[in-house]
Amino acid sequence: MFDLLVVFGVALLFIQIIRILLSDCDLHLQWYCKFGETPASLKGKVVWITGASSGIGEALAYKLSSVGCKLILSARREDRLKQVKDHCLKQNPGIGTGDIFILPLDLLDFGSHANAVEVVLKYFKKIDVLVNNAGRSQRALWEKTSLEVDKAMLNVNVLGLLSLTKCILPQMIKQNYGRIVITSSLAGKLGAPGLGSYSGSKHALHGWFEALRIEGYNYNIDVTMVCPGPVFSEALLHAFTESGENTLGVEMKPTEKRMTAERCAYLMSVAMANDLDEVWLSGNPELFFLYLYQYFPTITRRLGRRIGAKRVKKLQSGMTNLH
């Protein structure tokens, strides 16, 4: 009997490994994609998306508008937001221009956040979901990255999100419901060489918002942490470098092994529809490596040092277009 249990356990483990290797998301989310609620269940929800002018935020706006969500689109580039809204309306005749509200917003202008929330509440009367998607990336070795870059990363990737969330939270408590979605990263789960400041800022988000998930339980306020791997976006164009005086200015090549923003947005919307706490969105080997890290951290750290050493050499040689 014991031998049969061992064989069954090994077979089950083998099947799960194969599923991971063939997937582009964690097994939990994979199950909900097949058997859970569809994004259509979000119809009528008022969703505020920051960083909505490009990349994941833009793709998420298209996906959520297609299922009938009412949207607030925020970013600094108002012209791009108007283009996103026009595309949403063109692709979805069933929604009206009043269902999508454009609100230019600078996350670093902390003093403007409370007023922005008031404007949204005056327009839609409620906020069901806040998608904290805005942020910036970074590419530089730890030893060469200035403290000013570290501060800038924390301001835009962490404190800006916290400020806006703190302004929205009283309304969610009042309405006794709310969901806060955070675009973190696989780099928020384990450190990545060449992305020290970025990785640190994403780790910080997990600490802050995991605490909020627990505190918000009595008010039906929940948190979804989204951890994408490499995704096609404009992230490398605007990424910080060593000093913060210049941006990386690198465009991603179509031949790179990355998830499309559209696929990422779909998986995010499934996570939102099914009230999932944390999801991992990535192909392999990144996804498999994260599973190894989750269950075998010591071994994976040692393996990561060997793999990471090659990445460091590439950065030292001047290569910057790394995942």
C-alpha positions in Angstrom: 0.0 0.0 0.0 2.8 2.4 0.9 4.6 1.7 -2.4 1.4 2.5 -4.3 1.1 5.8 -2.5 4.7 6.6 -3.3 4.2 5.8 -7.0 1.0 7.9 -7.0 2.8 10.8 -5.3 5.7 10.7 -7.8 3.3 10.5 -10.7 1.2 13.5 -9.4 4.4 15.5 -8.9 5.5 14.7 -12.5 2.1 15.8 -13.9 2.2 19.1 -12.0 5.8 19.8 -13.2 4.6 19.2 -16.8 1.7 21.5 -16.3 4.0 24.2 -15.0 6.4 23.8 -17.9 3.5 24.1 -20.4 1.8 27.0 -18.7 2.2 30.8 -18.7 0.7 31.3 -15.2 0.6 29.6 -11.8 -1.4 26.4 -11.4 -4.1 28.1 -9.2 -4.8 30.7 -11.8 -4.6 28.1 -14.6 -7.5 26.2 -12.9 -9.6 29.3 -12.6 -9.0 30.1 -16.3 -10.7 26.8 -17.1 -13.3 26.4 -14.4 -13.7 29.8 -12.6 -15.6 33.0 -13.2 -14.9 34.7 -16.5 -14.0 38.4 -16.9 -17.6 39.0 -18.0 -18.6 38.7 -14.3 -16.9 42.1 -13.8 -19.6 43.8 -15.9 -20.7 47.1 -14.4 -17.8 47.4 -11.9 -16.2 50.8 -11.6 -12.4 50.2 -12.1 -9.7 52.8 -11.8 -6.5 51.9 -13.7 -3.3 53.9 -13.2 -0.6 53.6 -15.8 -3.4 53.2 -18.4 -1.6 55.0 -21.3 0.5 52.0 -22.5 1.6 48.4 -21.8 -0.4 46.3 -19.3 -2.6 49.2 -18.2 -3.7 50.0 -21.8 -4.4 46.3 -22.6 -6.3 45.9 -19.3 -8.5 48.9 -20.3 -9.3 47.2 -23.6 -10.2 43.9 -21.9 -12.3 45.4 -19.1 -14.2 47.7 -21.4 -15.0 44.7 -23.6 -16.9 43.1 -20.7 -18.8 46.3 -19.8 -16.7 47.8 -16.9 -16.9 51.5 -16.2 -13.3 52.8 -16.3 -11.2 55.7 -14.9 -8.1 55.9 -17.0 -5.1 57.7 -15.4 -1.5 58.4 -16.4 0.5 61.6 -17.0 0.0 61.5 -20.8 -3.5 62.8 -21.5 -3.2 62.5 -25.2 -2.4 58.8 -24.9 -5.3 58.3 -22.5 -7.6 59.8 -25.1 -6.3 57.4 -27.7 -7.0 54.5 -25.4 -10.5 55.7 -24.7 -11.3 56.1 -28.4 -10.0 52.6 -29.1 -12.2 51.2 -26.3 -15.3 52.9 -27.7 -14.5 51.9 -31.2 -14.1 48.2 -30.3 -17.1 48.1 -28.0 -20.2 49.8 -29.4 -22.2 48.7 -26.3 -20.5 51.2 -24.0 -20.9 55.0 -24.1 -18.4 57.8 -23.9 -19.6 58.5 -20.3 -18.6 55.0 -19.2 -14.9 55.9 -19.5 -13.5 58.8 -17.6 -10.1 60.2 -18.4 -8.2 61.6 -15.4 -4.6 62.7 -15.9 -2.6 61.9 -12.8 1.0 62.1 -11.6 1.6 59.6 -8.8 4.5 61.8 -7.5 2.2 64.7 -7.0 1.0 63.4 -3.7 -1.0 66.5 -2.9 -3.3 66.0 -5.9 -4.5 62.5 -5.0 -7.3 63.4 -2.6 -8.8 65.8 -5.0 -8.5 63.2 -7.8 -10.5 60.7 -5.7 -13.2 63.4 -5.1 -13.5 64.0 -8.8 -13.9 60.3 -9.5 -16.5 59.9 -6.8 -18.5 62.9 -8.0 -18.5 61.3 -11.5 -19.2 57.6 -10.7 -20.3 57.7 -7.0 -18.2 54.7 -6.1 -14.9 52.9 -6.8 -15.1 49.1 -6.9 -11.6 48.3 -8.0 -8.3 50.2 -7.9 -5.6 48.8 -10.2 -2.3 50.2 -9.0 -0.5 49.5 -12.3 1.7 52.6 -12.8 5.4 52.4 -12.1 8.9 52.4 -13.6 11.6 49.9 -14.2 15.4 50.1 -13.7 18.5 48.6 -15.1 21.9 49.0 -13.4 24.2 47.0 -11.2 23.6 47.4 -7.4 27.0 48.9 -6.8 26.7 51.5 -9.4 23.1 52.6 -8.7 22.9 55.9 -6.9 20.9 56.4 -3.8 18.9 59.0 -5.7 17.7 56.3 -8.1 16.7 54.1 -5.1 14.7 57.0 -3.6 13.0 57.7 -7.0 12.0 54.1 -7.4 10.5 54.0 -4.0 8.6 57.2 -4.7 7.1 56.2 -8.0 6.6 52.4 -7.4 5.6 52.4 -3.7 4.8 55.8 -2.1 2.8 57.0 -5.0 0.6 53.9 -4.9 0.3 54.1 -1.2 -0.8 57.7 -1.3 -3.5 57.1 -3.8 -4.7 53.9 -2.1 -4.9 55.7 1.3 -7.1 58.4 -0.3 -9.4 55.8 -1.8 -9.6 53.5 1.2 -12.1 55.5 3.3 -14.6 55.3 0.5 -14.1 51.5 0.2 -14.6 51.2 4.0 -17.8 53.3 3.7 -19.2 51.2 0.9 -18.1 48.0 2.7 -16.4 46.6 -0.4 -13.4 47.1 -2.5 -10.6 45.4 -4.3 -7.1 46.7 -4.8 -5.0 45.2 -7.5 -1.3 45.7 -7.5 0.9 45.1 -10.5 4.0 43.7 -8.8 6.5 41.5 -10.6 8.3 38.2 -10.4 11.1 40.5 -9.2 8.9 41.2 -6.2 9.1 37.6 -5.2 12.9 37.1 -5.6 15.8 39.4 -6.2 17.0 39.9 -9.7 20.6 41.1 -10.6 20.6 44.4 -12.4 17.2 45.3 -11.0 18.1 45.9 -7.4 16.1 49.1 -6.9 13.1 47.8 -9.0 13.1 44.5 -7.2 13.3 46.2 -3.8 10.4 48.5 -4.6 8.2 45.5 -5.7 9.1 43.5 -2.6 8.0 46.5 -0.5 4.6 46.4 -2.1 4.0 42.9 -1.0 4.7 43.8 2.7 2.5 46.8 2.7 -0.5 45.3 0.8 -0.3 41.9 2.5 -0.9 43.8 5.7 -3.8 45.7 4.2 -5.4 42.4 3.0 -5.6 41.3 6.7 -6.7 44.6 8.0 -9.3 45.1 5.3 -11.1 41.7 5.9 -13.8 43.2 8.2 -14.7 45.7 5.5 -14.7 43.2 2.6 -11.7 44.9 1.1 -9.3 42.5 -0.5 -6.0 42.7 -2.4 -4.8 40.9 -5.5 -1.0 40.9 -6.1 -0.2 40.3 -9.7 3.4 39.2 -10.4 4.2 39.3 -14.2 7.4 38.1 -15.7 8.8 39.6 -18.9 5.9 41.4 -20.7 6.0 43.5 -23.9 5.6 47.2 -22.9 7.5 50.5 -22.9 9.2 49.7 -19.6 12.7 49.7 -21.0 12.2 53.0 -22.8 11.6 54.8 -19.5 13.7 52.6 -17.2 16.0 54.3 -14.7 19.8 53.7 -15.2 22.6 54.2 -12.7 22.2 57.9 -12.0 18.6 58.7 -12.8 19.7 61.5 -15.1 19.0 59.4 -18.2 16.5 56.7 -19.2 17.5 53.5 -20.8 15.7 54.2 -24.0 15.6 50.6 -25.3 12.7 49.3 -27.3 11.8 45.7 -26.9 12.2 43.5 -30.0 9.3 41.5 -31.3 11.5 38.4 -31.3 12.1 38.5 -27.5 10.5 35.8 -25.4 7.9 37.8 -23.5 4.2 37.6 -22.7 2.0 39.9 -24.7 0.3 42.7 -22.8 -3.1 41.4 -24.0 -2.5 37.9 -22.5 -1.3 39.5 -19.3 -4.4 41.7 -19.1 -6.6 38.6 -19.7 -5.0 36.7 -16.9 -5.2 39.7 -14.6 -9.0 40.1 -15.3 -9.5 36.4 -14.5 -7.7 36.9 -11.2 -9.9 39.9 -10.5 -13.1 38.1 -11.4 -12.2 35.2 -9.0 -11.0 37.3 -6.1 -7.5 35.7 -6.2 -4.9 36.8 -3.6 -1.8 36.4 -5.7 -1.0 35.3 -9.2 2.2 34.6 -11.2 2.1 35.4 -14.9 5.1 34.2 -16.9 6.4 31.7 -19.3 9.4 29.4 -18.6 12.0 29.1 -17.3 11.0 32.0 -15.0 7.8 30.4 -13.8 9.4 27.1 -13.0 12.3 28.9 -11.2 9.8 30.7 -9.0 8.1 27.5 -8.1 11.5 26.0 -7.1 12.2 29.1 -5.1 8.9 28.8 -3.3 9.4 25.3 -2.1 13.2 24.9 -2.2 14.6 28.4 -1.4 18.1 27.4 -0.3 18.8 25.3 -3.3 17.3 27.8 -5.7 19.3 30.7 -4.2 22.5 28.7 -4.9 21.4 28.0 -8.4 20.3 31.6 -8.9 23.8 32.8 -7.9 25.3 30.8 -10.7 22.8 31.8 -13.3 22.8 35.4 -12.1 26.6 35.6 -12.4 26.2 35.3 -16.2 23.6 38.2 -16.2 26.0 40.4 -14.2 28.8 39.8 -16.7 26.4 40.9 -19.5 25.5 44.0 -17.6 29.2 44.8 -17.0 29.8 44.4 -20.7 27.2 47.0 -21.4 24.2 44.8 -22.3 21.0 46.4 -20.9 18.2 44.7 -22.8 17.7 42.0 -20.2 14.4 40.7 -18.8 
